[in-house]
Every structure is written in structure tokens, then in C-alpha cells.
Amino acid sequence: MIILCSTPAAADDTSGGNGGVPAVATASPGDTASRDPTAAGADPATTTAATATGQPAEPGPRYPRAVIARPLTLPSGVAMLGLDVTSNNDLSAMSGAPTLGYGITDDLEVQVPYTFATREFEARGSLSVDVGYKLLRGALDGKLEAIARVRGGYNLLTQTANPLMLGVHVQYNLTDDLAVITGFPSTQQLSIALSRDAMTGARPIDVSLPLGLGYQATPLLYLQLDTRLARLDIKDSANAFLFSDTTPVALTATYNLMNALDVHASLGTDLSNSPGDAVSFLVGAIYYAGKL
């Protein structure tokens, strides 16, 4: 989702194989969208108004170039191949994260991200599967979309199961250029540990409240600022609240270089805890194949 992606709302790192890169989740271009492909931000070259002769308008693109105008799941038959490279502030911990995705139907998609260490190369890493299914699309005059998401996986290096993550990926478009987002892939709200912590033996369960603000700055440039309002302890975890305990932030810029190619970069940190030391970087790209 070099994206994708998979990583800038801020969220806990559950991969266990990222080589120590700070856990600031970033939104890939495939993670955000609007409900109406012919709304502002759709590709002007493929969105044609009805002619004076009364002929119907040509259909708009299935996956517009403007990120804010995209559906939150890949259209049927569309595949994506993404690659992200991440690092901490001094480049001492770096990782690669290739991602495959496919739209099984217009309402159902699957993404398969893999994360492995690159600084001290270790091919064994964290393999996850993320499935999204449409709950709502086009509600509230086309401004609201909601996708149920479930994510799980296995860490080949530590030989432990990744947490089971469940949540709802929601986007509400305040205007044609401004949107509120929560719960994109890797930031699902409910996290259930399936393996015990190697040090404490605990299996934490908690609920997080990620929040993002997306802005379509130009028809091809999209910006998203993400944070996490709180993490609420259910079992063997700890409460953490914005400002008082932690203030994770991540700013991601995505540019649609061509119809089938997004490039993006992200900068993240924790403003409450040594923000300079907590800085992380991400650069990536996603290529889309199929009828866009």
C-alpha cells in the first residue's frame, strides 16, 4: 500500500518483526476514500457530464485518482502490490513491508502484509491477513462509509501468533476535500493477544480509539494526520490517554503519480515522550492492476 503501506492513525505495533521501528501506524492510499466516484476529486479525464444531446454521462472511475474519493475496499478484480520501507530516527532499526491486496467483490477485499527487518537482515518476519467487508457505503448523502475489518497473523521469527484485531474502518467526508477517518487496516480498535508475552506471560486485551483527518490538497495530492485518542484496558493491558500518557501523531502525504501508481511518505513521533527519539520515517509506493 517503494507503500504501502501498510503502516501512518497512530497504533500499537503488533507485528513483532519490524526491527524496533517505533509503532506509528500510517494510512496507505488504499485505506481512505469517499463514496461517490464522480464527486470532486474524481479523475476529470474519465468523468464526463451528460451531453447536450441528452446522452447519459459516462461512468466515473471505479478507483479515482483522488484518495479521498476512493472506496475503502478495492473494487472487484483490482489487485494491489505495495512496498514500504520504515526506519527509526537514527536508522538503527529498519524494516521492509511488502503488501498484496485483492478486491474479491466490490464489497469484500483481502490484504496480506509482510514485515521483516532490513538493517540486520532477517527474512523471517510477521505475516498478516486483513479482511474488509462493506457494512455501509453511500450513507448520509454519500458522505459515510463503514467497513468491518478483521486482522490476524503469525510471526515467523518469534514463532508466536499476532494479536487478533477487530474493528470498523469508517470515513465521513465533511466536505469534498476534508474527511474524518478511523480504524484503517492495522489500527483496528479491538486487539486480543493470542500468544503470551515472553516476559510477563500476560495476554493483553484492549480497545483503542484511532482518529485521522484527511485532506485532499490538490486533485492528486492527499494528506492525512493520524493519532490515537486513547487505549482502554480490558485485560492485562494499561490505559493510555492522549496528552496525559502518550500523543502519537503521524503525517502522511500521498501523491498519485499516475492512474495505477501511488507514492507516499510519512513522518511519525510521540509528542509526549521524547519526540525527537521517537521519530520514525516511512516511504512507499503502491501499484494497482485491473480496471480502475
N, C-alpha and C positions, 0 to 999 in steps of 0.2 A: 506498500500500500504501500543513480542509486536510490523507498517507501518503501516505506510504507511502511512503513508503516507501519508497523503495527504500532506504535507506541504512541503527542503530545495531548483533557482534564487530567488533573494530576491523580495518580492512583498508586496503590502499593504495587511493587514488583513481585509477581508471583511466579516468574519463570524459573528462578533459581539457577539460571545458567547464563546470566548476562555479564559475567565477569566483573561484577561490582559496580556497574554503571548506576548512578542514582536513579531511584524509581520515580520518574515523572512520565506519566503516560501522555502520548501525543496523538492528535487526531489525524488520521490519514485522509486523503481526499475522498476515499470511498466511504467514509464514516458519516458524512453530513450531506443533507440535501433538502430541497423543497418539494412540494407535492405536485406542482404544475410545471411540466417541462417546457411550456410555452410562455411562462412568466418571465419577468425581467431577469436577465442573466442567461436565458437560453441562447443557443448559438444563432445569431441573426442570419447566418448563411443558410440555415436549414429551417427557419421558422418563417412561413410566408403567409401573409394575410390573404383573405378571400379577394378575388379579382373583381373588377367592375362588371364582368360578365356574369357574376353570381356563382362562379365555380368555388367549391369548398376549399378552405385553406389546406395546404399540405401539412401532414402530421409533423409535430415538433420532434426533436431528438429524444431518444429513449434515455440517454445519459448525457445531459447537457455539459458544455464546457465549464460553465459557472458552477463551482462546487455547491454553493448554497441552493441551487436549483435541482440538484440530483436526488433521486430516490435513495433511501437509506439502505436498500439492498440492491445488489447487482441485477440488472434485467435478465430475463430468461436467455440462456445461451451466451451470455457475456462472461469472459474469463479475465482474471487479472493476475499479473505477476509483478510483485513488488520486492524491493530490496532497501533496507535501512542500514545505515552504519551509525552507531552511537558511541559516545565517549564521555568520560568524566572530565573535570576541569583541567587536569594535568596530563591527560592522555595515558594514564597508567592503567586504566581499565577500559577496554574497547570491546564491542560486540558487533556481530552481523545478524541481520534478521530478515531472511527471505520470507515471502508470504505468497501463497497461492489462494485464489478465490474463484468461485463459480456461481452464477445465478442458475439454480436448478429450475425455478419458475420465477415469474415476476415478483412473487411473494416470499420465496424461500431461497436463501443463499448459504453457502458454507465458505469459511476462510480457514486456511491451515498455515499458521505462522510457525517458524522455527528460529530459535535464538541460540547463538553459540559464541564463545569467546574468541576474539581475533588477536588481541595483544599478545597473550601467551596462548598460541593457537590450540584450541581443543574442539575437535569436530563434534564430540558428544555434547548435546545441549538439550534445550527444552522444546518439545513438540506439543503443540496445542491444536485443538479443533474448536472453531467458533461457529455456531449455527444461529442464523437470524430468521425469524418468521414474522410477516406483517400482521399487526393487530389492527392498526388504523392507517389509512392513507387518504389524504384529501379532506380531512375533517376540518370544521371551522373555516369554511370558505377556502379550502386548500392550503391552510397555514400549518396544520398539525399532522404529524406522522409519528407512529409508535411501532417499534419492532421488539418482539420478545427475543432475548438472546440468552444462550447457554454456552459455557466455555469450560473445557476440561483438557487434560493432557498428562504427559509423563516426562520427567526429566531423566534423560539417558545417562547423565553424568553422576547424579546423586542417587539414581535408581529409586526415586520417590514420585508419587503422583502429585501433579499440580493441584491446587485448590479447585474445587468445583465453583464456578461463578455463574450466578443467575441474575438477570436484571431486565430492564426495559430501556431501550435506546429511543429517546424522544427528541424531536426537533419541532420547535414552534417558531415560525417566521413572523417576527414583529413587523417587518417591512420586507420589501423585495430584496433588500441588501443586508438586513440585520436579523439574526436568529439566536435563540437560546437552545442549548443542546445539553443532554445528559445521557450517560450510560453507553457511549460508543464502545466497540469491541476492545476488550482488555480493561474496561472500567466498569463492568457490571456491578450493580450495587451490593448484592449479597455474595459473600465469599465464605466457603466452607472448606476447611483444610481436610484433606483425605489421608494425609500422612502425618505422623507425629513429628514435632520439632526435635531435631537431633540433640539439642542441648537441654530443653525443658521437658520434652515428652508431651507437650500440650498439642492440641488440635484446635486452633482458634476458629471461631465463627464470628463474623462481624458484618455490619451494614455500613456502606459508605455513601456519601451524597456528593457525587461529582457534578460540576456545573461548568458549562462553557458558553462563551459568547462568540458567535461567528459574524464576520463582516466581509461582504463581497466588495472589495475596494475598487476594482475595475472588472470588466467582463471576464478577465482571465486570471486575476489575482485575488486570492481569498486568504483572510487572516482569521485565526482562532486563538482566543485566550482561555485557558483552562485552569481550574483549581478544584479543590475538594473542600466542601463546607464543613464536613465532619466525618469521623469514623466512630461508629457506635458499637460498643462491646456487647456481644450476646453470650459468648463463652470463651474463656481463656485468651481473650484479646485485651485491648485497652482503648478507652475513649480518647479521642483526639479532636480538638475543635480548631477551626480557622482562627488565626491570630494568636490565641492563647497558647496553643501547643505546637501548631505547625501551619505554615502558609505556603503550600506547594503551588507553584504557578508555572505554566508553560505557554509560550507564544509560538505558534506555528504559522508559517507562510507557505501557501501552495500556489504554484503557477502552472496553468495548463499550456504546456509548450506547443502541443498540437492536439488534435482531437483525441488521440489514443494515448497520450503521454502526459502525466503529471510529474512535476519535480517539486520537492518541498524541503524545508529546513525548519528546525525547531531549537529553541533555547529554553531550558528549564532550570529552576532552583527552588529552594525553600527559604522564603524571606524571613522566617522566624528563627532559623537555626543555621548560623554561619553561611549566609547566602553565597559568598564567594567560593567556599569549599564545596558547596552543594551543587554548583553549576554543572549541567550536562548539556551535550550537544547532540543533534541528530540531523543527518542529511539522507535523503532518499528519493526514490522515483517509483512510479507505478506505470506499467504498460497494460492497456486494455485491448482485448481481442474479441471480435464479434460485432454484431450490429448495434452501434451506439446511437 
